[in-house]
Amino acid sequence: MSVAGERIRVCTPEDLIVLKIVSDRARDREDVTGIIRTQGAGLDRGYLDPLIQGLAAEMGRPDLLDFYRRCLGER
């Protein structure tokens, strides 16, 4: 991506979800929900699903996976 002719790096929607889903802040959870709603089928679920599953397992936080699945409409 470029801004004013300068190349800049940006975070992918998938990586932003990963960064925000571990937070307990309501605003971060709202952001995750909004990103998933906005990006929908455009999300790389092959990348994101195992990453969230592993993160939830490693952190001992099954609530992360439950929240992610609810955002996807799977539960």
N, C-alpha and C positions, 0 to 999 in steps of 0.2 A: 504494500500500500504506500502511496505517497501523499504528502501534504505539503503544499506550497513548493512542489518540485523536489522535496526531500523524502527519501525512502524511510519509512518507519516500520517497526515491528509491532504487530498486534497479537493479542491472545485469541486463540480459536474459541468458539462458543463451548466446545467440549472441555477445553482446559479451564475456562472460566467457571463452568459448572463444578469441576473438580475442586477448584480453589474455594468456591463459596459453599459447597455442600457440607464441608466439615465444620462450618461456623454454626454457632447456636443463636446468632443474631437473627431476629425476625426479618430484617431488611435483606440479608443474604439469602434467606430461604425464599423470600418473595422474588428475588432476582433469579434464583434457580428455576422457580416455577415459570417466570416470564420468559426466560431463555428457551426452556423446553417448549413452551406454548408457541413462541415465535418461530423457532427453528424447525420444530416438528420433525417431519420425515427427512429433513436435511441434515440432521445430526448423524454423526458417524457412530452408530450403536455398536459396531464391531470393535471399535476402540474404547468407547465409553463404558459399556456394560461390564466387561471384565475388570476395568479399572475401578469402577465404583464398588463392585463386589469384593475385590481384593482389599481396597481401602477400608471398607466396612469391617472385613474380617481381621485385618491387621490391627486396626484401632479398637477392636472389640465393640464396635458400634453398629449393631444390626439395624438401629433406627435410621441410619443413613441410607441403607438399601431399601428399607420400607418407604422412606420419604421419596426417594428417587422413583420407585415403582409407582407410587401414588401420583406423582407428577406426570408420569407417562400414561396414567390411566389403566395401569395393570392390576391394581388392587382397589 
